[in-house]
Amino acid sequence: MGYDSNIKSAKSEQRQRVTIIASLVALSLAFVLLVSMLHPPLDNEVHPRTGAASAVSRAKEGAHLRAADKAAPAIVASDSGAAVVVEPKHNNDNGVAKQKSEKEAAAVRADLEAQVRAIKKTGVIMEDDKHSLEVTGKLQEATRELIGLRYGSFGDKRFRIKFDLEFQSSIPDFEEKGKDGTLLIELAPISLIPCSVYNFLEIARTWKKGAFHRNAGHVLQAMARSGVTESMPFQEYNKEFPHKKGTIGYAGRPSGPEFYVSIQDNSKNHGPGSQQKRNPYEADCAIGTVIQGMDDGTIDRVHKMPGHEFIGDKKKWVWIRRMHILVPGDGPDGYVEYSSSPDVIPED
């Protein structure tokens, strides 16, 4: 063969080698691709081609977010500075937290309360008026939300208030029993009368001083000096929580902030249609029930205050020295103290 034939033969062999190498590379790539398809990325692994998290990782992350939505309540500082139990935030469809802050919820409630008070001033019978019922219903729902944010959400468990009483030397059995006494109140369910419950929680939280100063045949009425200075925005009442013996209700129409303990069944005296003839539905607002103090003689002792009806002489009153808010927890009887007022009776 000549020189040209040798060159052609060399070029042919070179092309064959390139073809073989290209085939081997193609087979290697095909093998890698096949393995990656048969073996998906591990948990939390990033896909080598797309850079996306694996399906397993995304599923676990979604489960974690759903679990976080159902997390246990946390103890946090409220706007008022007290430690409170707050339900966890819930996410909307876009995964964005939508729970109001305590301050935002208070502003919403204040606006609705102003609307309710304006309606009440018109003189309409609110219990039989569609618009009134709609707005009061919104106020009740906003109040439940604010209670949860400020004081905690505890399902069916109720809030309690403990009164520290101070009897004066004018009480007949002072020498025998001394000056100290206690009442324990369990507030009504917020599912029934949330505005009444919230109002009393606020009275207890901002308590300054008060005393039983009315000794009537059917009630023991107390004056209340606290941060709550207005009456209830409307006459909130529920037939499932009537004014039976041992219950507490707000005095007056409009009701509050003074309150009374019923020492007899006042379901008719203070229930729907009572104390006026114009509105067959109107009743005193209820608050809760005395769960300690009725059977141990404390209420009977208050009833021994010298004098009847409203007593003008302060030396004959029974002081409510302090109020303690108790919330469900791991303390004695399943409750812990949320707050207590100062242990002092300020001067007028």
C-alpha positions as CSV (number, residue, x, y, z in Angstrom):
1,M,0.0,0.0,0.0
2,G,1.0,3.5,-0.6
3,Y,1.2,6.5,1.7
4,D,-2.4,7.7,1.0
5,S,-3.7,4.2,1.9
6,N,-2.0,4.2,5.3
7,I,-3.5,7.6,6.1
8,K,-7.0,6.5,5.3
9,S,-6.6,3.4,7.4
10,A,-5.4,5.4,10.4
11,K,-8.3,7.8,10.2
12,S,-10.8,4.9,10.0
13,E,-9.3,3.4,13.2
14,Q,-9.6,6.7,14.9
15,R,-13.2,7.1,14.0
16,Q,-13.9,3.6,15.4
17,R,-12.3,4.5,18.7
18,V,-14.3,7.8,19.0
19,T,-17.5,5.9,18.2
20,I,-16.7,3.2,20.9
21,I,-15.9,5.9,23.5
22,A,-19.1,7.9,22.7
23,S,-21.1,4.7,23.0
24,L,-19.6,3.9,26.4
25,V,-20.3,7.4,27.7
26,A,-23.9,7.2,26.4
27,L,-24.3,3.9,28.2
28,S,-22.9,5.3,31.4
29,L,-25.2,8.3,31.4
30,A,-28.2,6.0,30.6
31,F,-27.2,3.8,33.6
32,V,-26.9,6.8,36.0
33,L,-30.3,8.1,34.9
34,L,-31.9,4.6,35.3
35,V,-30.4,4.3,38.9
36,S,-31.7,7.8,39.8
37,M,-35.2,6.9,38.6
38,L,-35.2,3.7,40.6
39,H,-33.7,5.3,43.7
40,P,-35.6,8.5,44.7
41,P,-33.9,11.2,46.9
42,L,-33.7,10.4,50.6
43,D,-35.6,12.4,53.2
44,N,-34.5,16.1,53.2
45,E,-32.4,15.4,50.1
46,V,-32.3,17.8,47.2
47,H,-32.9,16.4,43.8
48,P,-29.5,16.4,41.8
49,R,-31.1,17.8,38.6
50,T,-34.1,20.0,39.7
51,G,-32.8,21.2,43.0
52,A,-36.2,20.5,44.6
53,A,-36.8,18.8,48.0
54,S,-37.9,15.2,47.8
55,A,-41.6,14.2,48.1
56,V,-40.9,12.5,51.4
57,S,-39.3,15.6,52.8
58,R,-42.2,17.8,51.6
59,A,-44.8,15.4,53.2
60,K,-43.0,15.4,56.5
61,E,-42.7,19.2,56.4
62,G,-46.5,19.4,55.8
63,A,-47.2,17.0,58.7
64,H,-45.0,19.1,60.9
65,L,-46.9,22.3,60.0
66,R,-50.2,20.6,60.7
67,A,-48.9,19.3,64.0
68,A,-47.8,22.8,64.9
69,D,-51.3,24.1,64.2
70,K,-52.5,21.6,66.9
71,A,-49.7,22.4,69.4
72,A,-50.4,22.8,73.1
73,P,-51.1,26.3,74.4
74,A,-48.1,28.4,75.4
75,I,-47.5,30.6,78.4
76,V,-46.8,34.1,77.2
77,A,-46.9,37.7,78.5
78,S,-50.1,39.5,77.7
79,D,-50.4,43.2,76.8
80,S,-51.2,43.8,80.4
81,G,-47.9,42.2,81.5
82,A,-49.4,39.1,83.1
83,A,-48.5,35.5,82.1
84,V,-51.4,33.9,80.2
85,V,-52.1,30.8,78.3
86,V,-52.5,31.5,74.6
87,E,-53.8,29.0,72.0
88,P,-51.4,28.5,69.1
89,K,-51.8,30.3,65.9
90,H,-53.7,28.6,63.1
91,N,-52.8,29.0,59.4
92,N,-55.0,29.8,56.5
93,D,-55.0,28.0,53.2
94,N,-51.8,29.9,52.2
95,G,-50.0,28.9,55.4
96,V,-50.1,32.5,56.7
97,A,-50.8,33.0,60.5
98,K,-54.1,34.7,60.9
99,Q,-54.7,34.9,64.7
100,K,-55.3,38.4,66.1
101,S,-53.1,39.8,68.8
102,E,-54.7,40.6,72.2
103,K,-54.6,44.3,71.3
104,E,-56.2,43.8,67.9
105,A,-58.9,41.6,69.4
106,A,-59.6,44.2,72.2
107,A,-60.0,46.9,69.5
108,V,-62.5,44.8,67.5
109,R,-64.5,44.1,70.7
110,A,-64.5,47.8,71.7
111,D,-65.9,48.8,68.4
112,L,-68.7,46.2,68.6
113,E,-69.4,47.2,72.2
114,A,-69.8,50.8,71.1
115,Q,-72.3,49.7,68.4
116,V,-74.3,47.7,71.0
117,R,-74.4,50.6,73.4
118,A,-75.7,52.9,70.6
119,I,-78.4,50.4,69.7
120,K,-79.5,50.2,73.4
121,K,-79.8,54.0,73.6
122,T,-82.5,53.9,70.8
123,G,-84.8,52.0,73.2
124,V,-85.5,49.1,70.9
125,I,-86.3,45.8,72.6
126,M,-83.0,44.2,71.7
127,E,-84.0,40.6,72.5
128,D,-86.7,40.7,69.8
129,D,-84.9,42.8,67.2
130,K,-83.0,41.0,64.3
131,H,-80.3,43.7,63.9
132,S,-79.7,43.9,67.7
133,L,-79.3,40.2,68.0
134,E,-76.9,40.1,65.1
135,V,-74.6,42.8,66.5
136,T,-74.8,41.4,70.1
137,G,-74.0,38.0,68.7
138,K,-70.8,39.4,67.1
139,L,-69.9,41.1,70.3
140,Q,-70.3,37.8,72.2
141,E,-68.1,36.0,69.7
142,A,-65.4,38.8,69.8
143,T,-65.5,38.6,73.6
144,R,-64.9,34.9,73.6
145,E,-61.9,35.4,71.4
146,L,-60.5,38.1,73.6
147,I,-61.0,36.0,76.7
148,G,-59.0,33.3,75.1
149,L,-56.1,35.6,74.2
150,R,-56.0,37.5,77.6
151,Y,-56.9,34.8,80.1
152,G,-56.5,31.5,78.2
153,S,-58.7,28.9,76.4
154,F,-59.6,25.9,78.6
155,G,-62.5,24.2,76.8
156,D,-65.4,23.4,79.1
157,K,-63.4,24.3,82.2
158,R,-64.5,27.6,83.9
159,F,-62.7,30.5,85.4
160,R,-62.9,31.1,89.2
161,I,-62.6,34.1,91.4
162,K,-61.6,34.0,95.1
163,F,-62.7,36.8,97.4
164,D,-60.7,37.6,100.5
165,L,-63.2,39.0,103.0
166,E,-62.6,41.1,106.0
167,F,-65.2,41.2,108.7
168,Q,-65.2,44.2,111.1
169,S,-65.7,44.2,114.8
170,S,-69.3,45.2,114.3
171,I,-70.2,41.7,113.2
172,P,-71.9,39.8,116.1
173,D,-69.5,36.8,116.1
174,F,-66.3,38.8,115.6
175,E,-64.7,37.7,118.9
176,E,-65.5,34.0,118.1
177,K,-64.6,33.9,114.4
178,G,-62.3,36.8,113.8
179,K,-62.0,39.0,110.7
180,D,-61.1,36.7,107.9
181,G,-63.4,34.9,105.4
182,T,-63.3,33.5,101.9
183,L,-65.8,33.1,99.0
184,L,-65.0,31.1,95.9
185,I,-66.9,31.9,92.8
186,E,-67.1,29.8,89.6
187,L,-68.0,31.9,86.6
188,A,-70.7,30.9,84.1
189,P,-69.7,29.2,80.9
190,I,-68.5,31.6,78.2
191,S,-70.5,29.7,75.7
192,L,-73.6,31.1,77.5
193,I,-72.8,34.6,78.7
194,P,-69.3,35.6,77.6
195,C,-69.8,39.4,78.1
196,S,-70.9,39.0,81.7
197,V,-67.9,36.7,82.4
198,Y,-65.4,38.9,80.7
199,N,-66.7,41.9,82.5
200,F,-66.2,40.2,85.9
201,L,-62.7,39.0,85.0
202,E,-61.8,42.5,84.2
203,I,-63.3,43.7,87.5
204,A,-61.3,41.1,89.4
205,R,-58.1,41.9,87.4
206,T,-58.3,45.6,88.1
207,W,-59.9,45.4,91.6
208,K,-59.2,48.3,93.9
209,K,-61.7,47.8,96.7
210,G,-65.3,46.9,97.5
211,A,-67.6,45.7,100.2
212,F,-71.0,44.1,100.9
213,H,-73.0,47.1,101.9
214,R,-76.6,46.0,101.3
215,N,-78.2,43.4,103.5
216,A,-81.6,42.5,102.0
217,G,-83.9,39.6,102.4
218,H,-83.2,38.2,99.0
219,V,-79.6,39.4,98.1
220,L,-76.3,40.6,99.6
221,Q,-75.2,43.4,97.4
222,A,-71.6,44.6,97.0
223,M,-70.1,47.9,95.7
224,A,-67.2,47.4,93.3
225,R,-64.3,49.8,92.7
226,S,-62.1,48.7,89.8
227,G,-60.9,49.6,86.4
228,V,-64.4,48.8,85.1
229,T,-66.6,51.9,85.6
230,E,-69.4,51.3,83.1
231,S,-72.5,49.1,83.3
232,M,-72.9,46.2,80.9
233,P,-73.5,47.2,77.3
234,F,-76.7,45.1,77.2
235,Q,-78.7,42.9,79.4
236,E,-77.0,39.6,78.6
237,Y,-79.0,36.7,79.9
238,N,-79.4,33.0,79.1
239,K,-82.2,30.8,80.4
240,E,-79.7,28.0,81.1
241,F,-78.1,30.1,83.8
242,P,-81.0,31.5,85.9
243,H,-80.7,33.5,89.2
244,K,-81.0,30.6,91.6
245,K,-79.9,30.6,95.2
246,G,-76.2,30.9,95.5
247,T,-75.7,32.6,92.1
248,I,-74.1,36.0,91.5
249,G,-75.6,38.7,89.3
250,Y,-75.0,42.3,88.3
251,A,-77.2,44.8,90.1
252,G,-79.3,47.4,88.4
253,R,-80.7,48.1,84.9
254,P,-78.4,48.5,83.1
255,S,-76.5,46.0,85.1
256,G,-73.2,46.4,86.9
257,P,-70.6,47.0,87.9
258,E,-72.1,46.4,91.4
259,F,-73.1,42.8,92.0
260,Y,-75.0,40.7,94.4
261,V,-75.3,37.1,95.8
262,S,-78.8,35.6,95.7
263,I,-79.6,34.2,99.1
264,Q,-82.8,32.8,97.8
265,D,-84.1,31.7,94.4
266,N,-84.5,34.9,92.4
267,S,-85.3,33.4,89.1
268,K,-88.5,35.4,88.9
269,N,-87.4,38.5,90.8
270,H,-84.4,39.0,88.5
271,G,-85.3,36.9,85.5
272,P,-87.0,37.8,82.2
273,G,-89.7,40.5,82.4
274,S,-88.8,41.4,86.0
275,Q,-88.6,44.9,87.6
276,Q,-90.3,46.6,84.7
277,K,-93.3,46.0,82.4
278,R,-92.1,47.2,79.0
279,N,-89.8,44.4,78.0
280,P,-90.9,40.8,78.7
281,Y,-87.3,39.5,77.9
282,E,-85.2,41.8,80.0
283,A,-83.4,40.3,83.0
284,D,-80.4,41.0,85.3
285,C,-77.1,39.8,83.9
286,A,-75.8,36.7,85.7
287,I,-72.1,36.1,86.5
288,G,-71.5,32.8,88.3
289,T,-72.1,30.6,91.3
290,V,-70.7,30.5,94.8
291,I,-69.0,27.1,95.1
292,Q,-67.4,27.8,98.5
293,G,-69.1,29.9,101.1
294,M,-72.7,28.9,101.0
295,D,-72.4,25.7,103.0
296,D,-69.6,26.6,105.3
297,G,-71.6,29.6,106.8
298,T,-69.6,32.4,105.2
299,I,-72.6,33.8,103.3
300,D,-74.8,33.5,106.5
301,R,-72.2,35.4,108.4
302,V,-72.2,38.3,105.8
303,H,-76.0,38.3,106.2
304,K,-75.5,39.1,109.9
305,M,-74.1,42.6,109.1
306,P,-75.9,45.0,111.4
307,G,-78.6,46.8,109.5
308,H,-81.0,46.1,106.7
309,E,-81.0,47.1,103.0
310,F,-78.4,49.7,102.2
311,I,-76.1,50.3,105.1
312,G,-74.6,53.8,105.3
313,D,-72.1,53.1,108.1
314,K,-68.9,51.7,106.6
315,K,-67.9,50.2,109.9
316,K,-70.7,47.7,109.5
317,W,-69.7,46.6,106.0
318,V,-67.9,43.4,105.1
319,W,-65.0,44.3,103.0
320,I,-63.9,42.4,99.9
321,R,-60.2,43.0,100.5
322,R,-58.8,41.2,97.5
323,M,-59.8,39.3,94.4
324,H,-57.8,36.4,92.9
325,I,-58.4,35.1,89.4
326,L,-57.9,31.3,89.1
327,V,-57.5,29.5,85.8
328,P,-57.4,25.7,85.1
329,G,-53.9,24.3,85.7
330,D,-51.9,21.8,87.8
331,G,-52.4,23.5,91.1
332,P,-54.6,22.4,94.0
333,D,-58.1,21.4,92.8
334,G,-56.9,21.8,89.3
335,Y,-56.4,25.6,89.3
336,V,-53.6,28.1,89.4
337,E,-53.6,31.8,90.2
338,Y,-53.6,34.1,87.2
339,S,-53.6,37.4,89.2
340,S,-54.4,38.9,92.5
341,S,-55.2,42.4,93.5
342,P,-53.1,44.4,96.0
343,D,-53.5,43.5,99.6
344,V,-54.7,46.9,100.7
345,I,-58.0,48.8,101.0
346,P,-57.3,52.3,99.6
347,E,-58.8,55.4,101.1
348,D,-61.6,57.2,99.2
